[in-house]
Amino acid sequence: MEQLSMNLPEWTRVAEVELIYKSKVKASERPLIRDSKDIYDVLKQIWDGNKIEMLEEFKVLFLNRANRVIGVYDASSGGITGTVADPRLILAAAIKSLAVSIVLSHNHPSGNLKPSRADEELTIKIKEAAKYHDIRTIDHIIITSEGYYSFADEGLV
């Protein structure tokens, strides 16, 4: 049996994935998320103010069990009227970062805080997929340069 596998092409062998967890920030120094206002405050710090009214971007906050931010994933950057966030890439990053919870977020360059039907559908899709990995989706925040809309505050998450 050993000889048989030696004659197979290289591409037939399963690649090895190595998981390593590295953190340069102490848990106590990470932002604590208690509510949508805390999320908005974190997002304002990380969002490029020069782009918030120019193009739509989608970012995901990854949280540990204590609701502290362990990372930010820039899921996508689009155009003036939209961006495409791939749920598979979001979940792959969440799993790799050992996130227990996630917060979805994107901006509306128009300044309109009302979620679109596509925003609502994507939220449901990611929330349902994350559940299978025991990852909670605690909110989806739409931000503008002047404010924010919380799906959780409106009972939509």
N, C-alpha and C positions, 0 to 999 in steps of 0.2 A: 504494500500500500504506500509506503514511504517513497519507493522508487517511482511510482506512478505520478505522484504530485510533483516530483522533481522535474518531470518532462513537460509540465503544463506551462503555458505562456505566463509571463509576469503579471499581466493584467487580470488573471483569474484569481490571484491571491487577495485576500481581504486586507484592506489597509487598516492600520492600527491608529486609534484615536487616543490621545493622551490628555487627560483632564488635569489641569493644575489651577489652583486658586491662589491668586496673588493680590494683595491689597496693600497700598501704601498709606492708607488713611485709617486712623483709629475709628472704631465704631462711634465713640462719643463726639467725634468731630463731624460726623455726617448729619445732614439736615434731617430733622424729625418731621414726619407728616402726620398731622392730627386731623386736618380738615382741608377743604378746597382752597382756603386762603393760604395755607402753608404751601400747597402745591403751586399755586399761582406765584407766590414769592420766589420759589425755587426756579420756576420756569422763566420769570423775568430776569433772573441772574444769568441764565444760560442761553437765552434767545438772543440772536444777533439783532439789535435794535435797528440796524441799517437795512434789514431784510424783512422785518415783520409786516411792513405795509407794501412790500414789493412782490414777494413770492410765497407760496404756501409750502410749509414744512411740517413734517410729522416726527415727533420725538416721543420716546417712551422712557419713563422713570422706572427703574428696578428697585424694589424695596426688600429689605430683610424682614425677619419675623418681628422685629421691634419697630417696624415702619420707618426705618432710617434708609435714606437713599444710598444704594450701593453702586449705582451707575446710571448713565443716560445713554440711550441708543438713538442715534439719528437715523430713523427708519427710512425717510425719503425727503427729497426736495423736488418740488415741481415747478409749476408755472404760476401765473397770476390767479387763475381760477381753480386750481386743484393740484393734488399730488396723489400718487398711488403708494399705499403702504401694504407690503406683503406680509400677511399674518404668519406665514411659515418662517420668514426671517426674524420677525419680532419674537416668536416663541423660541426659535433656536437660540437667539441671544439671551432671552430670559432664562432658559434652562442652563445655558453655559455659565451664566453669572450667578446661578443658584438663587434666583429671585423667588420669593414667596408670594409677592404681590407685584402688580404692575399698575402704572398710571399712564393711560394713553393721552396724547395731547397733540394738537395742531393749531395753526393760526389761520385766521381769515384775513387776508390782506385788505379786503373791502371794508373791514371794521364791523361787519354784521356778525353778531354773536349767535344768531339762530342756527342750530344744526340742520344740515340738509338730510334728506332721506338716506343718502349714501353714507353720511357720517353715522347715522343711527344703525344702519345695517352692518357697517364695518365693526362698530362697537360690539354688537351682538355676536358677530362671527368670531372675533378675537376672544371675547369673554367665554364663549362656549368651548372653543378650542383649548384655551388656557385651563379650563376646569379639568380636562382630561389629564393634565399634568400637575394637578393640585396647586395651581397658581391662580390667585384671586385677581380679578380686575376691579380695582377699588374706585376708579373714576376715569372719565374722559373729559379733559378740559379743552375748551376752545378759547384761545387767547387772541387779543388784539392789543394795540398799543395803549388802549384806554380801559381795558377791563377783561373779564373772563366769564365763561359759561361753564357750569359744572353739571355733567350728566347725573352724578350722584345726588347733588342738591335738588335736582328736578325729578328724582326717582326713576331715572332711565338706565341706571346700572344696577 
